[in-house]
């Protein structure tokens, strides 16, 4: 049985990438006789201000504290059989900690990432820190890793340039303990077109804004509900902003009748793991997605959602779904089944546990 050290960027239970990539498997690790420790880089205080503008001194102090704790962690790393590194050991500088763990301490690294993190993609709130990041360290960590846990085939393909031991470990949904309800599409009430995500992906909504504005101008009755950590700046009468809260996450998503996931056709978007679509689909909500990356693997045209290439596609799909509750119900049921069969914690547990064999 393995003793596992999780080296992660964020405090436990806070960040979606950690919650849905490995934290929801922690009970399974215990059930199979493993033990673990989670070592976040950021403390709670720094996490609370990380994506807010300003407060540079407090952020810098939090980064320095994280670097000190990473140094101290090296003295304990020898006690573990595997070291699971999510994204990176430290958000700035070269991969010094990873090199010591792999080459000096000779530990087996499981390297996990769910974005194209070898590309620069820094938020406006953290431009200064962005200049200190070392994006090309991803290739080096891949070379040193015992195994690489990649969120989709595109990411795994990148990793295999440096290490053949890369496996696809999709970002999954717990359909039994979290996303365990299904939207009744036939219930009365105002129709809601929804989107959820962080501030970094709000920009993608600009693609579909003209379609929503056109439907508004024609007098169609609907609400465009955005759940995020920051409000969008879109000139839409139908727009309703709902701050993301962990304790109401599922209830808020269940208010959607249709879920949107637009993306730009670029290298960064190719690394996306269709997580928004999977969240909608797990709750019986049809997803409308751009034909980018993993989206076309998850969404089957006219079966569990719609793949929209042009503005005309987005408009046609929205008109159809807003008008036909029966179609929403059928697509939503098929969407739920897709997640249960291929992208749920339950269907992927053996794959995840296999990382530590």
N, C-alpha and C positions, 0 to 999 in steps of 0.2 A: 504494500500500500504506500502511496506517495505522499510526501509532505511538500506542499506547493506554496511558493511565495508569489503573490500577485503584485507586481510593480505597475502602478496605474497613475494617471495624471490627476484624477479628481477624487474628492471624498466619496466614500461608499454611499450608494443609493441616490446620487445626485444627477449624474450625467447619463443621458439616454444610451450613448455608445457602450458604457460599462454595464448599465442595467440589462440591456438586451443582448449583449454579446457573451457575458460570462457570469454576471452576478445572479441571474435567475437559475443557474446550474449549481450554485454553491451547496444547496441542500442535497443534490444528487451526488456531489463529491463526498459529502459526509456519509450518505447512505451506502456508498460503495467502499467505505473504509479509508478514504483519503482525509488528510487534514490540510489546513491552509491558513495563511495570514495575508491580509490586504494592506499594502503600504502605499498610500496616496502621496503624490508630490505636493499638492496644495492642501492647506488646512481650510477649515470651514470659513474663516474670516476672509481669506483671500479669494476663495471661490465665490463668495457673495458679491464681490466687487469686480471680479475679473473682466466681465464683458460690459461694464459700465464705463462711460467716458470719464477721463480725469483720474484723480487719486493715484497718480503715478508713483509717488513715494511709497504708499502702502502696498501697491502691487510689487514694486521692486523689493521691498522688505520680505514679502511673502515668497518671492522667487528665491531670494537668498536663504531663507529658512528652509525651503524645500531642498535646495542644493546641499545644505548642511545635513539634513536628515538622510538624504541619499548617501552621503559619505559614511555616515554612521551605519547605515543599513548594510554596507559591504561587509562589515565585521560579523553580521548574522547570516549572510547569504549562504555560507558553507553548510548550514544546518538543513538545507532544503534539497530535495531531489530534482525538482523542476522550478524554474523561474519563468513565470508567465508575464511577459511585458506587453502591455496594451499601448500601442502607438509609439511610446518612447519613455525612457527612464527620466529624462529631464527635458523641458520645453525649449531650452536654449543650448547652444554650443554643440561641439562634436560628441560622438557616442562613447564618451570615456567610461561611464558606468557599465554600459553593455559590454565593452571590450574587456574590462576587468572581470566581469561575471563569467564571460565565455572563455577567455584566454588565460586568465590568471587563476580564477577559482574553479575553472573547468566544469561549470554548471550547465545543465541542459536548458537552453532558452526556448520557450514557446513564444514566438513573436506574432502578435495579433494586431491587425489593422483592418478598418472598414471604410477607408477613404483613400484617395490617391495622395497620400500624405508626403510623397516625394515632390509634389508640386507646391509652389507658394500660394497660399490662400488665407491671408491674414485679415481679420476684421478691422474696421476703421478705429475701433476703440483700443486696439493694441498694435498700432503701427510701429511703435518703438520696439516692442518685444519681437515683432515680426522681422526686424532687421538683424536680430541676434539668433534667429532660428537657423538650423543646419539641415535643410531639407534633404540634401543628398546623403545623409547618414543612413537613410532607409536601406539603401543597397548594401551597405556594410553590415548592418544588423541582420539582414537576410542571409548573408554569407555565413555569419557566425552562428545562426540559429540551428537548434536541433530539429525543429519543425516550424512551419509558418502557417498560421491560421488566418486565412484571407476571407473577406466578406463575400466576394463573388469571383467569377471566373476571370474577369479582367484584372483584378488585383492579384489573383494567383498567377496569372500569366506574367505579370511584371516580376513577381517574386521568383519565378522559376528561371529567370535569366541568371540568377545568382545562386539558386539552391533548388535542387529537384524535389525537396521534401516540403512542398507547399500544398496544402489541402484547402478546399473550399469549406468554410465553416460559416454558414449564412447567419445573418442577424435574424433572430427568431422571436416568436410571439408565444407567450404562455397562455394557451387557449383554455386552460382549466382553472388557473388561480388568479388571472388578471383580466385578460380579454375574454371573459367567460360569459358574455351576454351578446345577444344578437338584436340588431335594429329591426323593429316591426315597421316595414315600409308602408303598410296600409293604414297605420294609425292616423287620425286626423291631426291637423296642425299645419302651421306655415312651413313651406319647403325650405330646407337649408342646404346650400352648397357650402362645403367646408374645406378648410386647409389648415394643417398644423405643421409647425416647424420652428426652428430657432431664427434669430435675427440674420444669420449668415445666408439663409435661403429665401428670405422675404423678397429678394430681387427677382426671383423667378415668377412671382405673381404678376409682374408687369406684362408678361406675355398674354395672359388671359383677361386682363383688365378691359381691353376693348370689347371683347365678347360679352362680358358681364354688363358693360355700359350699354351695349346695343340692346340686350334683353331688358334692361331697366327702362330704356327709352320707349320700348314697345309696350310697357305697362305690365310685364310679367311680374307676378308676386313671388318673391323669394328673398331670403336673407343670405348674404355672403358672410360667413362666420370665420374669422381668423383667430386661431389659438397660437399664441407665441409669447416669447419673453419681451418683445417690443412691438408696439403697434405699427402697422404699415401706413404709408402715406399714399393712399390711392383715392382719387376723386369719384367715389362710388356711393350713391345714396343707400345701397343695400348693405354696406359694410358694417359689421358689428365685431369689435375687437374683444377678445376674451383672454385675459392673462393666463398663461399656463400655470397650473397648480397640480402637484403630484397627487394630492388627495382627491381631486375631482377629475383627474385625467380621463378615466373611462366614461364617466357620466357625461362629460363635456363632448367627447367624441361621438357618443351615442346620439347626440342631437343632430348629427349630419344625416342627410339623405343621400348625398353624393360627395365623394372626396376627390380633391384635385391634387395632382403631382406633376406640375410642369417643370421642365429642366431645359437648360441650354445645351446645345450640342458641342461640348468641349471635353477636354481630357479629364478635368476635375469631375464633371457630371458622370462620366463613364465609370468612375469609381464608386458611385452611389449604389447602395444596396436595396433600393426600393422600399425602404423602411416605412415611409408614409403610406404607400399603397398597402403594405402588409397590415399596418394598423387598421386602416379602414376596412380592409377585406375580412380581417378576423372578427369584426363586429357586424358583418353582414351588410357592409356599405360598398356599393360598386365604386371602383376607382377609375378615374380618367387620368391617363398618364401620357407624357411625351415618350416617343420611341427611342429612348436613350438607355444604353447599358442594360442593367438587369430588369428594367421595367418591362421589356418585351418578353422576358422569361417568365415573369410573374403574372402579367395580365394577358389574357387571351381575348382577342377581339370579339365582342358580342356574346361571350360566354360568361365571363366573370367581371367584365368591365369594358373599357374602350381605350384604344391606343390612338392618340390624336396628334397628327403631324402638322396640320395647318389650322389657321383660325377657323376655317369653315368646318373642319373636323370637330373642334371644341364646341362650336355653336350647335352643330347637328346633334352631337351626343348629349349636350345639356338639354336641348329642346325635347329630345326623345325621353330622357329620364325624368325631367320635370313633369312631363305629361302623363307618364305611364307608371303608376304605382306597382302594377303587376310585374312589369319588366324589372323595376328596381328590386323587387322581392326575389325574383328568379336569379338575377345576376348576383345579388347579395348572398343568397344561399350557396351558389357555386363558388363565390369568392371565399366564403368561410371554409368550405370543403377543401379548396386549394391550400389554404394556410394550414389546416389541420393535417393534411396529408404530406406536405412538403416543407413547410416553413414554421412549424411549431416546435416548442421546447421538447414536447413528447416525441416527435418524429426525429429529432436531431440529437437526442441525448447520447446515444451510442457513438455518434460521430464526434461529439464534443469530448466524451470520456476517452476516446481513442487517441486524443492528443497526448495523453499522459501514459501511454503504454510504451 
